[in-house]
Each structure stands twice: as structure tokens, then as C-alpha cells.
Amino acid sequence: MSDARTIHLDQPSRSRIVPTSWILSLLTGSLLIVIAMMGWADLGMDFLKASNAKYLLALMLLATIRYVLRYQSSGWQRVARDFCEYVGLFLFISLLGATATYPAAAATSGFADAALARIDAMLGFDWVRWYMLVVDNPWLQIAGSLAYANIYMSPVLLLGGLALSGERARAQLFLVSFWLAALITMLLFLAMPAVGPLAYVWQGPIPYMPTSALYQAELLPLLRDNMLGAVDLGALQGLVCAPSFHTAAAVIYIAMAWQCGYLRWPLLVINGAMLLSTPVEGTHYLVDMIGGAMVGLFALCTAGAIQYSLPKIRASRQWRETRIWQNLTSSSSAAVPPAVQSRDG
């Protein structure tokens, strides 16, 4: 009875599992595009440098564990296999997306800060006042920097929980949504490059330097003039101001954790704190965060719609293959003339 119930509950989610070959093909295509972008922008990468090599070694280790445990389907080995696969894919997407913003920045021109600041004024958001609140409370500086770094802790907890519960379809939904949000963010970045409110709005000496510092204002001109030379994975900096990818990621994290009873409230608190820290630590306008939230929701809905349609796609494919086979067999049988009895009987 319990086995039948388990099969009944798991069947819909199993039918929505994306073939691993599709995901690998998607990421391979993304990698080739980023390599082409790096070549166009005259950017290189020293893979023997320690700060770069450690990430490559981590990816190789995760891939090796995943391969060694590829036939395991129960117990801790299955959990370890799935967790290594999910974290490896997430790490690859994160590094690829962050790297892609560097050649993308080289293709930008101008800055959208004036328009973004005007929209914030229309919304009644005073970034300077928000910043001064953090300046006047040192404990908010510590709490904000820690909360802003949770963009990396939340996915580890989330993917670990999905690996433990064997929810492969939901893990893939998370990964595809994250990839799609990164892609949309980079495309919008091409149209709306900005240096952020710390560089544009704030005047005078800087009493507190947030996590994102002045990297947009410092790195964008260098990349546009082809003066950076190489990308260091160990020193990647956030170059995207609008939309806020931290906000997009937080929306995806909260939405994915909402169906996990034991992770719902912890991740809600963690990502709520990250959102509160984003204007200062990420040096973002409020409109950046609104745009980021829309990107996260769109990525989730799009990835969910694709995954939801997989059973119909599979059924349609099987139907077409069956029809083709029937047509071929009926055609071949019609092409063979019926046997004619001889006069001799």
C-alpha cells in the first residue's frame, strides 16, 4: 500500500525531470558564448593561478564524486551523488554568469544613474538616508555585510535539502531558474549600466565602504577601454547595478524554500535580511531591486512552465514516433503485392 502511494505521488515529479543531457548542452552552449565574448573583449584567464585553479579543482572534485556514484540509487550515496551534482551545476552557473558580466561591461556605453535616481525619487526612496542609518549604527554594518553574503549559503542549504528528500525535479527547477535569471540580468545590464548610488548620489568622503564598494565606477571604464587584461575568478566583483541580481536570487530562494517546511522560515529570515542589506551593501537603487524581483519571478515562471510541459512534450514525441512507425509499416506492407495462388492450387 505504501509503495503504491509513493509511486503515485512521485510519478508527476518524475515525469517533469529534465534530461541531464539537455542541461549539460545548455551550459556547454553558454560556456562557448562566454568564451567568444571574452575573446571579443580581449580578456583572458590564467587557469594556473591559485585563485582560478581552486574553483576548477572544486568543480572537478564534484564531477568525480558524481561520476563514481552514478549508479547508486539509495542511502547516503544517492544523497551525496545528487548534492555534488546540484552544487557543481550551481557553482558552474554562478562562475559563468559572473565572468560573463566582464566582457558584457566592455560592450556598454554611458550610464543610467540619472534615470534610476529619478525613479527612486518618484518612489519616495531616499538612499542617502538609508545609507546614513547604516553609518550611524556599526552593528548594522556587520549584520548587513554578513546578510549580503548569504547569496551563497542559501543555495547550499536548499540544494542539500532537495538532495536529502530526493526531489530532483525541484532541484532542476531551481537551477534552470537561476541560470535564466543570470541571463536576463546580463542582457538588461547591457541596456542599463550604472555606477550605483554610492558613486552617483553620495557626495564627499565615504564614512563606510560597503561590500560592493565602488567597483562599478572603477571597473567599467577599464573594461570599456580594454585595460583590465584578465579575469580572476577569485576576485570577481559585482558589475551589475540594474537589475539587482541579489534580489532576483532572493526571490528564487524564497519561492523554492516555501514548499520545504523545515527550510521555509530559516531561508525566509536569511533572505529577508539579505534584501534589507542590498541597497547599501550592494549599492543599489530601489528600482534596481524592483527590477530584480521581476526578473526572479519571470525566471521562475518560465522555468516552471517549461518543466510543467515536459510530460506533454514526451507524450507528443512518443505519439509522433508511433504514428511514423505505423505509417512506415503500413506503407511497406501496402507496397508488397499480395500473394497470388497458382492454378495448381
Secondary structure by P-SEA (a helix, b strand, c coil): caaaaaaaaaaaaaaacccaaaaaaaaaaaaaaaaaaaaaaccccccccaaaaaaaaaaaaaaaaaaaaccccccaaaaaaaaaaaaaaaaaaaaaaaaaaaaaaaaccccaaaaaaaaaaaacccaaaaaaaaaacaaaaaaaaaaaaaaaaaaaaaaaaaaaacaaaaaaaaaaaaaaaaaaaaaaaaaccccccccccccccccccccccccccccaaaaaacccccccccccccccccccaaaaaaaaaaaaacccccaaaaaaaaaaaaaaaccccccccaaaaaaaaaaaaaaaaaaaaaaaaaaaaaaaaaaaaaaaaaaaaaaaaaacccccccccc
